[in-house]
Amino acid sequence: DAKTTQPPSMDCAEGRAANLPCNHSTISGNEYVYWYRQIHSQGPQYIIHGLKNNETNEMASLIITEDRKSSTLILPHATLRDTAVYYCIVRVRLVAGKSTFGDGTTLTVKP
Amino acid sequence: EAQVTQNPRYLITVTGKKLTVTCSQNMNHEYMSWYRQDPGLGLRQIYYSMNVEVTDKGDVPEGYKVSRKEKRNFPLILESPSPNQTSLYFCASSPPGTGKNTEAFFGQGTRLTVV
């Protein structure tokens, strides 16, 4: 399973875009990039996932480099409620198969 | 409402007293999994199941058992709990596949303290 590297913490001003990077240089061809977030100690919440094309949904955009060795999660207009720990996980499937999360990035959105 | 329900939400127990944490999902998902989370760390997978009667070890299975007799339920069993199993536990479920609408849903967590 590919390992991921994320910065431990980031700050973002409210209303600005939050760009969260993730390095996954050992990603395999059939592994997806998944992003989840965890607010306080609640259950993680799905944000977005992709294989090689950029993806966008109502929550965020996911930009994957052409060589697939890194990606960026973009929250276009961060709010205080986006303060959370963001996890980047690279797996074929998240729940079925070994899928331990890394330590993630703590994003703090400031007024 | 689609949800994963864990019970209990909080539990304090003594060393060696067998306990079961239940997990139930109402989305007819094939895949289910248990994780533990210790302070300041990410989730570590304990066991997972790909369908009824099909289970496998995750990264930290020692001291835990699971069973999958019905599709909707995936209980986590601690036969002889020890203080190092004090942790926050999460159950998750997802449908098979990797395309859209295959995301995992997580329960709200069970905070277990073993004294």
Interface residues (C-beta under 8 A of the other chain):
Chain A: Y32 Y36 S41 Q42 G43 P44 Q45 Y46 H49 L51 Y87 V92 R93 L94 V95 A96 G97 K98 S99 T100 F101 G102 D103 G104
Chain B: V4 E30 Y31 M32 S33 Y35 Q37 G40 L41 G42 L43 R44 Q45 Y48 S49 M50 G58 D59 V60 L88 F90 A92 S93 S94 P96 T98 E103 A104 F105 F106 G107 Q108 G109 R111
